[in-house]
Every structure is written in structure tokens, then in C-alpha cells.
Amino acid sequence: MAGLRRAGHYHFFQPGQALDGAWVQTPDGSKLMLATYNYLGLLGHPDIAAAVERATRHYGSGTHGVRIFGGTLDLHRQLEAWMGTS
């Protein structure tokens, strides 16, 4: 690992300092980040941020528990119906 670090090829556990769409600024420079869920550059998108805010107000921020023991939400049923698996 030390050799990879010295050669500049060890990119794990680098703190991200700023996000710009699918790009992340690290201490080593700007990198295209394909290892996160932001590869489409949607983090911070105003429509998504508004949807998250609405959903958090409605459902809260927890997981509501395991589905079989009371964690099933109407969203689960809606998704299952849409997928044809209900």
C-alpha cells in the first residue's frame, strides 16, 4: 500500500472537500467520482432536494423498523404495485 500511496495510485479514504456534479475535489485534485450515487450529478438538484424534504416531513428520517414487524410503508406497496410484484 505504501508504494501505491507514494506513486499516487491509492485513492481510498480521501476526504472529499467539495462536490461539483459527478466531480469531487480531494487533497490530490479534482476527480470524476463513479463510486458514489452521485455519478449522474444529481446531489443537490433542486427538484430532488424538494422531494427529499417533502418525504422527510411526511415519513420522518428513520427506517420504521423491519418490514415484517411493522416497517411496511405505503411507498413499499406503491412500488410493488408499479413493479407488478404485489
Helices and strands as residue ranges (DSSP letters): H 2-7, E 18-20, E 23-26, E 29-32, H 46-59, G 67-69, H 74-83
